[in-house]
Amino acid sequence: MSTEAPPAATARALTGATPTPPKLARIGAGLILLLGALTAVGPFTIDLYLAAFPQITADMKTQPAAVQLTITATLAGLALGQLLIGSVSDAIGRRRPLLIGLSLYVVASLGIVFVTSVEALTALRFVQGFAAAAGMVLSMAIVRDRFEGIQVGKAMARLMLVVGVAPSIAPLIGAQFLRLGSWRYMFVALAVFGVVLLVLAFFLLKESLPVQLRRSGGVAPALRSYGSLLRDPMFMGLALLSGFSMGALFTYVSSATFVFQQGFGLSAQQFALIFASGAVAITAGTQINGAMIGRVAPEQILRAAVLAALAITGSMVVVTVLGLGIWPLIALLVLNMLATGILLPAVPVIALEADAHRAGSAAALLGAMQFGVGAALAPVTGLFPEGSAVAMATVMFGATAVAVGLMFAIRPAMKRISREIVLASSADRAVDPAAIAEADELVVGERVV
C-alpha cells in the first residue's frame, strides 16, 4: 500500500468532502455495457487487422517485421495516452478527456484509410492507439469512482466480459473485410465504431469524479502523483507483473498471424477462428475471476493464475521445440489465454484499492506499463525467422517467468491489501435501496455539458 497519501475514504473523512455521485452498490448492466464498449476500443483496434498482415505487407511493398512494428506503435500510443489522459482526468474529470479522445480516434482511423506507406501507417497507428487509450483508462477510473472493495473486482470482471467480445470477433470481422478486397475497409469500420461511441458517451455518460475530489495545481501534482506511484514497491511490482503478462499476450498477438498463416499454412479465416478461441478463453477467465472474487482473496487468485501461466508457456516451448504439431500448440495457447483472463482483473483490484485517492493516475500507470512492456516485447519475435513458433513460445515463457518473480517479491504486501479488501467488503454489505436508486440515476441518464 502506498504510504504517500491516505486512502480515499480516509482522505474524505479528514477533509469533510462527500463524493457525489455516491458509490454504487449495484452494478448496472447499462453502465457496464457502455464502459465495456469504451474499453474494447483498444483491443478491437489492435486485433481487427491482424489477419490482414500478409496483405498489408504486399500492398505496402515492405517486410513483415515493418508491419509488426505497427502493432508496437499502437501499443506505445496506448501506453503514452493512458499516462497523459489518466492524469489529466484526475484534474478536470473523466468526461471531457473521453470525448476528445474519441473524436481524435475517429480522425486517425479515417486517415489510415488513405495511407500509402508503412511509415505513415505506423505514425497514424500511434495516434490511433493514443486516442483509444481514453476509453480504456477512463473506464477503469470510472469503475473505481463508482464502486469500492469487492464490487470493484466484480465490476471489472463484468466489464471484461463485454471487452472479451472484441478480440473474439475482431479477427473474424477482419477476415470478412479481406473478402471485400481491401484491408482499408477495416479502418472505415473503426471510424464508424468511434462515432457511435462518441455519440453514446456524449448523451449517456455523466461525470463520475466530483469537483471536490479532483486534483488541483496543474502539472506539478500530476508529476508528484506519478513519482509517488513509481516509488511504491507494491504498485510498481503489480504494474510490471501485469506488464510482462500482457507482454506475453502481445507477443502472441503480433506473431500469431505469421506463425499460423505462414508457418503452418492456414488461411486468414482459419487463423481468425483460432484467434477467436483464445479470446473466448480470456473472456471465460475474467468471469472465473469474477466468480471467485469475494470467495477467494485477490492475491490468491493472482498467484494461482501466474503460476499456471508459467507451466503452460513452459509446455509450449517443449511442444514447439519438439515439433509436436499445431493442435497441442493451439490447446496450450487457449489455456494460457484462460490463465491470463483470470490474472489480469486481479491486478487493478489490488492496485486501485491501495491508491483509490489517485485512481486516474494509478489506472493510467497500470495501463501504460501493460502496453509499454507489450510494445517492447511484441517485436522481439521479428528478430527470428519469419513464422517461428519456437520464438513465440520462448518469448512468452520468458515474460511469464519474470511475472512470477515479481509476484513472489510483492506477495506480502498484496496479501495485506487483499485482506483489507475482504474486510471492507464484509463491513459494507448493508446497503440503502434509496441510495442505490439515486446512484444509478446519476450514472447513466440525461446529457451533462
Summary of the structure (lengths in Angstrom):
residues: 449
radius of gyration: 21.0
end to end distance: 36.2
largest distance: 64.7
contacts: 1713
relative contact order: 0.17
helix: 82%
strand: 1%
